[in-house]
Amino acid sequence: MIRRSSGTARVPAHLDAGVFTAHAFHSTRRDASLLARQVRAALLAASAERFRSRTEPGRPGLSHVQEVTGPLYSPGDSQLVHPDVHRFVASYIVSTHR
């Protein structure tokens, strides 16, 4: 699961920089860690390849991805603790352009 948690549009029509938090869930800690690392690799590869959307108006593209934290193991708070679910969390600054 990936959600935008903060950020601002430097120039709303052209440049945006958001902080996105990625949560990788799996039934084993090892697989949750692997999934989190795969998310990181995919974001960095998309940035290096200057990924552009084929469906969004204006065809926005990734211009830069910077890791802020993680991936780090996060067992969750008291309401989210499930013995058969493991979670790794990471945050990234994702810059886009049109």
Backbone hydrogen bonds in HBPLUS format (Angstrom, degrees):
<---DONOR---> <-ACCEPTOR-->    atom                        ^
c    i                          cat <-CA-CA->   ^        H-A-AA   ^      H-
h    n   atom  resd res      DA  || num        DHA   H-A  angle D-A-AA Bond
n    s   type  num  typ     dist DA aas  dist angle  dist       angle   num
A0023-HIS N   A0001-MET O   2.74 MM  22  5.13 169.2  1.75 160.3 164.2     1
A0003-ARG N   A0021-THR O   3.04 MM  18  5.48 160.1  2.08 147.4 151.9     2
A0021-THR N   A0003-ARG O   2.83 MM  18  5.48 159.0  1.88 163.7 164.2     3
A0005-SER N   A0019-VAL O   2.72 MM  14  5.67 163.5  1.75 159.2 165.1     4
A0006-SER N   A0019-VAL O   3.38 MM  13  5.12 150.6  2.47 136.6 136.8     5
A0019-VAL N   A0006-SER O   2.71 MM  13  5.12 164.6  1.73 130.9 136.5     6
A0008-THR N   A0017-ALA O   3.03 MM   9  5.76 128.5  2.30 165.6 163.9     7
A0017-ALA N   A0008-THR O   3.08 MM   9  5.76 165.2  2.11 148.9 153.7     8
A0011-VAL N   A0015-LEU O   3.34 MM   4  4.98 159.8  2.39 124.2 130.2     9
A0014-HIS N   A0011-VAL O   2.67 MM   3  5.42 154.7  1.73 134.0 142.5    10
A0015-LEU N   A0011-VAL O   2.77 MM   4  4.98 151.1  1.85 139.8 147.9    11
A0098-ARG N   A0014-HIS O   3.02 MM  84  5.00 127.2  2.31 132.7 141.9    12
A0016-ASP N   A0096-THR O   3.14 MM  80  5.27 157.5  2.19 140.7 141.5    13
A0096-THR N   A0016-ASP O   2.80 MM  80  5.27 161.4  1.84 153.3 159.6    14
A0018-GLY N   A0094-VAL O   3.02 MM  76  5.41 163.9  2.05 145.7 145.4    15
A0094-VAL N   A0018-GLY O   2.80 MM  76  5.41 164.0  1.83 163.9 165.6    16
A0020-PHE N   A0092-TYR O   2.75 MM  72  5.27 164.5  1.77 161.2 164.2    17
A0092-TYR N   A0020-PHE O   2.83 MM  72  5.27 155.4  1.89 150.8 159.2    18
A0022-ALA N   A0090-ALA O   2.73 MM  68  5.27 163.9  1.76 160.7 166.0    19
A0090-ALA N   A0022-ALA O   2.98 MM  68  5.27 149.4  2.08 145.2 154.2    20
A0024-ALA N   A0088-PHE O   2.82 MM  64  5.18 169.4  1.83 158.9 162.7    21
A0088-PHE N   A0024-ALA O   2.99 MM  64  5.18 151.1  2.07 139.5 148.6    22
A0026-HIS N   A0086-HIS O   3.02 MM  60  5.46 146.0  2.14 147.0 155.5    23
A0086-HIS N   A0026-HIS O   2.81 MM  60  5.46 166.9  1.82 166.5 171.1    24
A0032-ALA N   A0028-THR O   2.99 MM   4  6.21 153.3  2.06 149.5 157.2    25
A0033-SER N   A0029-ARG O   2.96 MM   4  6.16 156.3  2.02 150.2 156.2    26
A0034-LEU N   A0030-ARG O   2.98 MM   4  6.27 157.5  2.03 146.1 152.5    27
A0035-LEU N   A0031-ASP O   2.92 MM   4  6.08 161.9  1.95 145.8 150.4    28
A0036-ALA N   A0032-ALA O   3.00 MM   4  6.21 156.9  2.06 144.7 150.9    29
A0037-ARG N   A0033-SER O   2.99 MM   4  6.29 154.0  2.06 149.1 156.1    30
A0038-GLN N   A0034-LEU O   2.90 MM   4  6.16 144.0  2.03 146.8 157.7    31
A0039-VAL N   A0035-LEU O   2.95 MM   4  6.26 149.9  2.05 148.7 156.4    32
A0040-ARG N   A0036-ALA O   3.09 MM   4  6.37 160.7  2.13 145.1 149.9    33
A0041-ALA N   A0037-ARG O   2.98 MM   4  6.19 163.5  2.00 144.5 148.7    34
A0042-ALA N   A0038-GLN O   2.91 MM   4  6.07 156.0  1.96 145.5 152.0    35
A0043-LEU N   A0039-VAL O   2.96 MM   4  6.22 160.6  2.00 154.7 159.3    36
A0044-LEU N   A0040-ARG O   3.01 MM   4  6.25 168.2  2.03 156.6 159.7    37
A0045-ALA N   A0041-ALA O   2.89 MM   4  5.99 155.5  1.95 146.4 153.6    38
A0046-ALA N   A0042-ALA O   2.90 MM   4  6.01 160.4  1.94 146.7 152.2    39
A0047-SER N   A0043-LEU O   3.01 MM   4  6.21 152.9  2.08 146.2 153.4    40
A0048-ALA N   A0044-LEU O   2.96 MM   4  6.16 162.0  1.99 146.2 151.2    41
A0049-GLU N   A0045-ALA O   2.91 MM   4  6.05 147.5  2.01 147.4 156.2    42
A0051-PHE N   A0046-ALA O   2.86 MM   5  5.08 172.3  1.86 157.0 158.2    43
A0050-ARG N   A0047-SER O   3.03 MM   3  4.94 157.2  2.08 102.5 109.3    44
A0062-LEU N   A0051-PHE O   2.88 MM  11  5.55 146.5  2.00 150.4 161.4    45
A0053-SER N   A0060-PRO O   2.90 MM   7  5.72 167.0  1.92 161.5 162.7    46
A0059-ARG N   A0056-GLU O   3.01 MM   3  5.33 155.4  2.07 135.1 136.1    47
A0061-GLY N   A0097-HIS O   2.75 MM  36  5.40 158.6  1.80 157.6 165.2    48
A0097-HIS N   A0061-GLY O   2.89 MM  36  5.40 149.3  1.98 147.6 157.1    49
A0063-SER N   A0095-SER O   2.81 MM  32  5.55 179.0  1.81 148.9 149.3    50
A0064-HIS N   A0095-SER O   3.41 MM  31  5.09 152.9  2.49 133.2 130.1    51
A0095-SER N   A0064-HIS O   2.84 MM  31  5.09 176.2  1.84 159.0 160.3    52
A0066-GLN N   A0093-ILE O   2.91 MM  27  5.10 156.1  1.97 143.9 151.6    53
A0093-ILE N   A0066-GLN O   2.80 MM  27  5.10 162.3  1.83 152.5 156.6    54
A0068-VAL N   A0091-SER O   2.78 MM  23  5.27 170.1  1.79 143.8 144.3    55
A0069-THR N   A0091-SER O   3.35 MM  22  5.15 158.4  2.40 125.7 129.7    56
A0091-SER N   A0069-THR O   2.97 MM  22  5.15 154.5  2.04 131.9 138.0    57
A0072-LEU N   A0089-VAL O   2.86 MM  17  5.37 158.7  1.91 142.5 146.9    58
A0089-VAL N   A0072-LEU O   2.85 MM  17  5.37 158.5  1.90 149.5 151.9    59
A0074-SER N   A0087-ARG O   2.85 MM  13  5.51 170.6  1.86 155.3 152.8    60
A0080-LEU N   A0077-ASP O   3.01 MM   3  5.37 146.5  2.13 111.3 121.2    61
A0085-VAL N   A0082-HIS O   3.17 MM   3  5.43 169.9  2.18 118.8 119.0    62
